Amino acid sequence: MPFEDELAAALPDQGLVTDPDVLESYRRDRTVWVDPGQPRAAVLPTTTEQVAAAVRIAAAHGVPVLPRGAGSSLAGGATATDGCLVVSLERMDRILGVDADERLAHVEPGVVNADISTASADDGLFYPPDPASQTYATIGGNIATNAGGLCCVKYGVTRDHVERLEVVLADGTVIETGSLTVKGVAGLDLTSLFVGSEGQLGIVTRASLRLRPAPDGAATLVAFFPRLSAAGDAVARVARDGLALSLIEIMDHGTIEAVERLQPMGLDRDAAALMLMQSDAAEPLRTAQIERAVELCDAAGASYTAATSDLDEGEMLLQARRLAGTAVDEVAGMAIHEDVCVPRSKVPELIGRIEDITDRFGIRSATLGHAGDGNLHPTLLVDDDEDGREAGLHAFDAMIGATLDLGGTISGEHGLGSIKGRFLEREVGADNLAVQRSIKRALDPDGVFVAGQWLG
Ligand SMILES: Cc1cc2nc3c(=O)[nH]c(=O)nc-3n(C[C@H](O)[C@H](O)[C@H](O)COP(=O)(O)OP(=O)(O)OC[C@H]3O[C@@H](n4cnc5c(N)ncnc54)[C@H](O)[C@@H]3O)c2cc1C
């Protein structure tokens, strides 16, 4: 039977998309500077069995498969390749249950991250990993990229919260990994293997996630710095002091400008950096922690600090950070998003090197990031033409080099997607990469899953 007919039979109820106009919305993700291919079709399964059937049919016809969540990847992870079958998990969006006693949420992959905390709130629980895209990114995409977020500095990343997975493998076999117990060491840790595998080893069709008691408030600090080095010094002082803050974010001058242009909120446009810090510990600890953080920022040379224990006021302060990603996209013809991570003590040095690099290539940049994790997102702002793109990509490569020189990693949280695979060997070495490729061959010998292709 022809490929599309087999799919149509296996995925009733408008589960198959072949209309070119509709397919257009499955071609690209949020990595605007990467040119997408043309998928052959997309399927929108509603059950694990349908996912498995689609993978089996694609494998039998030699059609490569690209899993897709919300398409918010900034690394080209959900950018289609020519002739692929997109398996979009958007209709598998049920929260199957919240087990308050075990502090677990059981969910399908298309559930939007923020909805898990909303569903757990009545039980006084929340799901900590909070990417800035949490109101639209799906948990399947978060698991595939091992997503981080703003409060990961205290709570850890996605991998620290995934207990059990159901995964469809390249031949359509369905396996479960992990256990629902607090401890569990039976066999190899396949759960961790699938977390962060970027859709190259299997499709996540169900997940059991660890919840935490929800904080009952937060104290927030905003600080402006006249020099980037002073902001870096503040991060180092907070780390040395051992303050267990739940958020330490940084925005540089370019980002402050972009946010003020998008939505004026009275930020200091002369400042070199703005930092936001938050403590969500129980009182009186959280007020004490933020007061101490104010002292440390002042000692590092902040030009202005303000703190509040009021949750709504704190949210208003955080607005600048939440808007930042969108704001920087608006100020250039093309925005090339970077995601690099260095040891925390190297953050000021990396920021300095980024400035040198953008000067060298004659382009602008805006840097924001999770300073408490050493994870920076420099955005290269270039003209949307051949020269602009070329300058941006040279600067991109130079930034990767600078990160590796400083003992960092080429991706803190967005993943390698279709843009960074070529740098992997430089970071991990040939022997390590050979092991990774042999794992891919063992699980997907025919190369059914094409996402990224850095293991192919
Ligand atoms: C404004 C903005 C802010 C962002 N902030 C953050 C941030 O703070 N932290 C962060 O980590 N990321 C951030 N991101 C990046 C992005 O949101 C994350 O990578 C997110 O985890 C992707 O989820 P998604 O549902 O959109 O997945 P997609 O973009 O659709 O897919 C991402 C990857 O996961 C694979 N995949 C998707 N679903 C599955 C599945 N069920 N099984 C197997 N593989 C699958 C895809 O093949 C692809 O390789 C941000 C993006 C934007 C646009």
The ligand as a Gaussian input file, in Angstrom:
#p B3LYP/6-31G(d) Opt

LIG

0 1
 C       11.546000      32.643000      23.804000
 C       12.157000      31.279000      24.083000
 C       12.716000      31.041000      25.322000
 C       13.303000      29.797000      25.606000
 N       13.823000      29.595000      26.849000
 C       14.361000      28.387000      27.149000
 C       14.881000      28.148000      28.467000
 O       14.852000      29.003000      29.358000
 N       15.417000      26.923000      28.692000
 C       15.463000      25.952000      27.741000
 O       15.956000      24.853000      28.014000
 N       14.977000      26.173000      26.501000
 C       14.424000      27.351000      26.180000
 N       13.922000      27.566000      24.921000
 C       14.070000      26.524000      23.874000
 C       12.872000      25.551000      23.753000
 O       11.685000      26.125000      24.248000
 C       13.193000      24.243000      24.487000
 O       14.230000      23.564000      23.818000
 C       11.996000      23.287000      24.638000
 O       12.391000      22.221000      25.480000
 C       11.485000      22.727000      23.321000
 O       10.192000      22.171000      23.534000
 P        9.183000      21.983000      22.295000
 O        7.963000      21.303000      22.789000
 O        8.964000      23.271000      21.616000
 O       10.017000      20.989000      21.386000
 P       10.386000      21.116000      19.836000
 O       11.041000      22.420000      19.580000
 O        9.212000      20.773000      19.015000
 O       11.476000      19.944000      19.705000
 C       12.716000      20.060000      20.313000
 C       13.483000      18.736000      20.148000
 O       12.827000      17.716000      20.887000
 C       12.450000      16.626000      20.030000
 N       11.167000      16.152000      20.552000
 C       10.044000      16.876000      20.754000
 N        9.089000      16.103000      21.313000
 C        9.620000      14.869000      21.467000
 C        9.132000      13.638000      21.980000
 N        7.905000      13.494000      22.483000
 N        9.965000      12.556000      21.959000
 C       11.224000      12.649000      21.463000
 N       11.727000      13.802000      20.967000
 C       10.934000      14.879000      20.966000
 C       12.418000      17.206000      18.633000
 O       12.663000      16.225000      17.662000
 C       13.546000      18.237000      18.716000
 O       14.789000      17.581000      18.524000
 C       13.328000      28.776000      24.611000
 C       12.729000      29.021000      23.377000
 C       12.146000      30.247000      23.101000
 C       11.500000      30.465000      21.766000

